[in-house]
Amino acid sequence: MTDFAGLEARFGAANYAPLPVTIVRGAGVYLWDEADRRYIDMMGAYSAASFGHCHPRLVDALTRQVRHLDTISRAYFSDQLGPFLARACTLTGMDAALPMNSGAEAVETALKAARKWAYKVKGVPPDRAEIVAAEGNFHGRTIAIVGFSSVAQYRDAFGPFPPGFTLVPFGDASALAAAITPATAAFLVEPIQGEGGINVPPPGYLAEVARICKASNVLLLCDEIQSGLGRTGRLLACQHEGVVPDGLMLGKALGGGLLPVSLFLARREVMQVFTPGDHGSTFGGNPIAAAVGLAALETLIDERLIERAAAVGAHLLGRLSSIRNPLVREVRGRGLFAGVELHRSMASAGAVVRRLLQAGVLTKDTHRNTVRFAPPLMIEQSQVDWAVDRFTEVLDEFAERRLPEDILPQPNPPTA
Ligand SMILES: *Cc1c(COP(=O)(O)O)cnc(C)c1O
């Protein structure tokens, strides 16, 4: 059998540390390896696989479009982009949407929009605009974005970084209020921090942040690339507190797990700062991406996946919270977006994740020694139960220290 992992190691860059499994096939919540072993996907490709793998309706939308018209660039109109943008705007209550590909590009678009809005609309003096972000954030991997990461490894040896960013503690609205100056353009925040460890802020935080931003003429930019599109049991996580942001970023699930599709959405007053030539992307909003993005939004509504995420997610959180095991430090989450933080002195989340793989459950550790659960939104309650049962057994093994040798000694691999 071809050594696929060896090929990646030999010819790739070592910027990921994959678990020792090679996936060759996927359908719904399941993935299969080379030996045709089946795994339940409790990770959902960092929320990109919200519809389950190879969803027939999405595959159909993609293949139909591919046979008809491919990329034409934004030099011309297409019959696909308008309907996609219109649907995204009506669903989210935003006035306008700008299509990009990756999540990081949507965030960069938001940063550019906020800065230009600050100069052209708010009246901040040239080159003085400040953007406030939250500690523990994850907004992508570009130079500008890692420049305001609080994870040392993401920044180490990649400087110098663009100035104009300030950090405040996540979940502390008064810290935001104190950080705002007349030059502040925007506050950029994830309503629930994903990569940072599935961090849920205190109740009322987002509503208070929205009030502070409005009172200071500062844009509220919500990065819902991971928390949006039903993940937390609402279309957007900010809707749990009735918050309508000034700018919104979507990605990951928006591409249906098939290809990268992202959007920056905003109020007209913000989006109108862009004029032809200001910003763009060769593949952004291409007819295939638009067809898939529209099909993804329609599938989300037609299959009632938001309601499912709320119901099955409540069940998942209930089951995780009722695990009685000394390893468990805290269970956090909302909807089908959950993290179980383990006592670092007792077990590394990375080792637990490797043992779960052997038990047929795919997931990935994230910051704060946390095992994440973000399965496809169409997961059945019985499938959640099966995965949580395996998780409970693995935690028992760790607590009782009866483990195979290949599990304990390995270091906690870096998270993506
Ligand atoms: C994944 C993620 C991004 C970056 O998306 P990419 O498609 O990997 O560039 C940005 N923000 C949040 C909240 C994310 O989870």
PDBQT file of the ligand as one rigid body, heavy atoms in Angstrom, charges set to zero:
ROOT
HETATM    1  C1  LIG A 501     -10.866  29.003  10.570  1.00  0.00    +0.000 C 
HETATM    2  C2  LIG A 501     -11.119  30.387  10.995  1.00  0.00    +0.000 A 
HETATM    3  C3  LIG A 501     -10.621  31.474  10.258  1.00  0.00    +0.000 A 
HETATM    4  C4  LIG A 501      -9.710  31.306   9.065  1.00  0.00    +0.000 C 
HETATM    5  O1  LIG A 501     -10.308  30.596   8.031  1.00  0.00    +0.000 OA
HETATM    6  P1  LIG A 501      -9.375  29.979   6.861  1.00  0.00    +0.000 P 
HETATM    7  O2  LIG A 501     -10.370  29.499   5.847  1.00  0.00    +0.000 OA
HETATM    8  O3  LIG A 501      -8.594  28.864   7.482  1.00  0.00    +0.000 OA
HETATM    9  O4  LIG A 501      -8.511  31.067   6.369  1.00  0.00    +0.000 OA
HETATM   10  C5  LIG A 501     -10.947  32.748  10.683  1.00  0.00    +0.000 A 
HETATM   11  N1  LIG A 501     -11.709  32.948  11.760  1.00  0.00    +0.000 NA
HETATM   12  C6  LIG A 501     -12.204  31.926  12.501  1.00  0.00    +0.000 A 
HETATM   13  C7  LIG A 501     -13.076  32.221  13.682  1.00  0.00    +0.000 C 
HETATM   14  C8  LIG A 501     -11.906  30.617  12.159  1.00  0.00    +0.000 A 
HETATM   15  O5  LIG A 501     -12.361  29.615  12.906  1.00  0.00    +0.000 OA
ENDROOT
TORSDOF 0
